[in-house]
Amino acid sequence: LGLVTKVAVETTCNRGYEPVRVYSGTYMTGLAMPGVSISLLVLPEDEALRSELLALADQSAQCPGWVNQTWIEDAGCTDESSMGPAVQVEPASDATWEKAIASAYRNVVADEPQVTLLDQLMGDGDCGQVLLSGATAINEAAQATQLPLNDPAAALARISSLVEDAMGGTSGIIYCLFLDGLAQQLRSLHVADNAALSSQLWGQAMLGALDTLYQYTTARPGHRTLIDALQPFASALAQGGSLVQALDAADKGAAATAHMQPKRGRAVYVQQKESTADAGAAGLVSVLRGIVSALQ
């Protein structure tokens, strides 16, 4: 809802209007109401009438359909100069990254029907297509040499941005937050190039990224999500395991979701099918299998 509000305000401004009050929340809704409703009130040019209407709108109210809170000025800073100079990152090729991305993409293409089927049985049926959209965007960017693949942290940050634009649903948000956290972990470890990375270091960074992810979601291992595959993979690498051992741990974690009680997402409201693995976990294993295959 916050994102919708942001876009609505920006669109209004771009069309030459100046919003002076923005109210966002649940006013009148229903289970059969998809999407959102946006209303605009054009204030009169007469200053006295304008002030009167704003004063009335600012009055605190708790009636059905209009729950108004105390109005305050937006204290947020929109001056981008306060963030310091932007870091310029140039696209660069890297054969290992490109091979891994292409392999992951081919795996997702091949496994998309099965991932979609799993989500149709226990979710809203779009997990496979959402994952394929993200994989396609990343693969196309890699083929067009649009990613800074010589800098792991910068590459992951750029990939996260692509995922944010290309993927929807809860899984898209989780991937985006995790990749952002992983990029931050690599920066904190002062990893400047691919040569400085080992499998164990990747695992440690992934565990740190999971800790970042856990600040934004209550999903944890055992909740029947893609985290049930991601956590074992990261832990195995961090403990010195090989890529094959880590992939096996992720595969077992995904398979175990078939016997877990759903605690997140639409699967909570759907009658569980016996031996049906979580689509998000299965999709992640497809990605990881492609990457591991390329790196062997």
N, C-alpha and C positions, 0 to 999 in steps of 0.2 A: 504493500500500500504506500509505503514511503517513496518507492521508486516511481509509482504512478503519479504521486503528488508532485515529485520533482519534475517529471516530464511535462505534466499539465501546466505547472508554473512557467517553465522555460518556453513552452509553446505559446502560452498567453503573452509573454513578454516579447517573443519574436514577432508576434502579430501586431505589435504596437500598443499593447495595453499594459497598465501598471497595476499589478495586484497589491492591494493594501491590507487585505486580510485573507488568510488561507486557513480553512478548516478541513481537517482530514480525520476520518474515523468511521466507525460504524454507526450510521444514523437509522435508516430504514433498510432492512435487508430480509432475505429469506433463503431457505435451502435451495429453492428452485431458481434463484437469481444468479446467473453466471456473470462474471465481469464486474465492472464498477460503474457508478453514475457520477457525472461531473456537472455541476451547476454553476453558472456565472451570473452575478448581479452587477449591472452597470450602474454606478452611482451618478446622481444628478450633478450637473455642473455648478449649480447654486451652492456656495460654500456652506451656508447655514443648514440647508437640507442635507447636504453631504455629511456634515459633522453630527447632525441629529441621528441619521441612520447608522453611522458608525458607532455612536454612543449606545444606541439600542442593541446593535449586534454584539457589543462588548459586554453587555449585561450577562452575568452568570446565570445559567439556566440548566435544569435537570429534567426537563419534560421529555416524554417519548418522542423520538425523531429529531430532537435538537438538544444534544448534550454539549453545552458550550463551556469551555474552561476559561480561566482568566487569561486575557490577551497580554502578551509581552513582546517586546522588541526581539528580533532575531539577533542573538549575540554571536552567531557563528562568523568566522572570518572567511571571506571569499577572495581575499587578496592573495593570488598565487605566488607573488613575490616573496611572501613570508616563508615559503617552503624552500627557499634557496634556489640557486641556479639549477635548471634541469640538466640531467646527465645525458649526453648524447651517446647513443649506442648504435653502431653501424652493423647492418646485416653481414653475416659471414657464413661460409660453408664449413661443414665438418662431416666427413664421410661416415663416421660412427653414428653420430646423431641422425643423419639422414637415413641410414640403413635401418636404425631402430624405429624411427617414425614410420617409414614405409612398411616395415614388417608389422607393426602394431595396427596400422591402417588396414592392411590386407586381412589380418585376423578379425578385426571388427566387421569388415564387410562380409566375411564368411560366416561369422557367428551371429550377426544381427537378427536373422529370422528366429533363432533359438532364444536369444535374449528377449526379443519382442514377445514370443510365445509365453515365456515364463512370466513376463509382466502382465500379459493378458489374463493369465490364470490367477494372479495375486495382486495386480495393481491396475493402472489405467492404460496399459498397453503401449506406452510410448518410449519406454526405456531404451530399447534397441535403436530406434530412430534418433533419439536424442544423442546417444553415444556416437552413432555414425556421423551425425552432423558435426560434432566436435572433432572427431578423428579426421574427417574430410577437410575441415578448415585448417587443421594443423599440418596435414600432409600437403595441401596445396601451398601453404605458406613456405614449407620447407623446400618444395620443388621449385618455387619461384625465388628462392634465396632471400626471403624476407625476415629470417630469424637470425639473431646474433648467436649462432651455435658455437662460437669460440669462447663464449662467456656463459657458463652454466646458469648462474643466477639470473642474468639478463634474459637468457633464452627461456627459462621457466616463467619469468614475469611476463614476457611477451606471449607465451603459450597460454598462460592464465587469462590474459586479455582476450585472446581468440576464443577460448572456452566460454568466457563470460558473454561474448557476442553470439556465439553459435549454439550453445546448449541451453535448454530450458530445464524446468523441473528441479526437484530437490537434488538430484545427482549432479546437475550442472553447477549448482551452488557449492556443493561439497568439493567437487573437483577444483573449482576456482579458488576457494579458500585454502585448500590443501596445497595447491601449486604456489599460491602467494606465500604461504608459510614456509614452503620448501625453499623458495628463492631467498627469503629472509634468513633462513638457517644457513644457507651456503654463504651469504654475505657476512654473517656473523662469524663464520669459520674462516673467513678471508680466502675463500676458494676463488681464484682469479681465472683459472683455465681448467680444461678437462683433464690435463695430465696430473693435477693435484688430487683427483678424486679416486678413491678406492671403493669397492663394494661395501665395506664396513662403514666408511664415511658417509656413503649414500644412505645406509640404514640409519645411522645416528641422526642425520639431517631429517630423514623421513619421520622418525619418532618425535623430533622436535616440532616438525610441521603438524603432526597429529595433535600435539599439546596445544598448538595455536588453533587448530580446527575445533578442539574441544571447548574453546572459549566461546564459540558461536553456535554449537549444537549440543543437545543433550544425548545424541546418539553415541553409544559405546559398544565395544565388542559384546556380542550376545544379544543385541537388539535387532538382528536380522537386517543388516544393511551392508553396503559395500565395505564398511569399516571392518567387518568380520573377515574379509580377505586382505585388506590393506594392512591392518595391524600385524598379523602373523608374518607377512612378507617383510615389513620393515624390521620387525624384531629379529627375524632370522638373519638378515644381513648385518644388523648392528652387533649381533653376537658372533660374527665371523663366519657365518654360513655362506655357502656358494649361491650363485644366482639360481641354480637348479633346485637347491634345497629350499630357498626362499619361495620359489614358484610352487613347489610341492606344498609348503605350509599355507600359501594363499589358496591353492586349490582345495585343500582339506578344510580351510576356514569357510570357503564358499559353499562346499558340499554340506557342511554342518548346519548351514542356515535352513536346510530343508526340515530340520527337526526343532527349530526355534519358534517360539511364540512371537509373532510380529508385535513390535512396540512403537514403530514409527511408520508414517506414511499411510497410504490408502489400504495397504494390506491388513491393517488393524481391523478394518470394517468388513473384510472379505473372509468367507469361510476358508480356512487353510486347506490346501490340497496336500495330501501326504506325499513326502519325498519331492516336493517342489522347492528348488533352491531359490534364493533371492536373486532377482534379475540384475540388480545393481552390482552385487558381488560377482555374479557370473560374467557380467560385462567387464568388470575390472580385471578379472583373471584373463579374459581374452586379450586385453591390452598388454598385461604383464607377460603373457606367454609370447606375444609377438616381439616384445622388447628383448626378452631373455633369448629367444631363438636367434635374433639378429646378433647378439653379443657373444654367442658361443663360438 
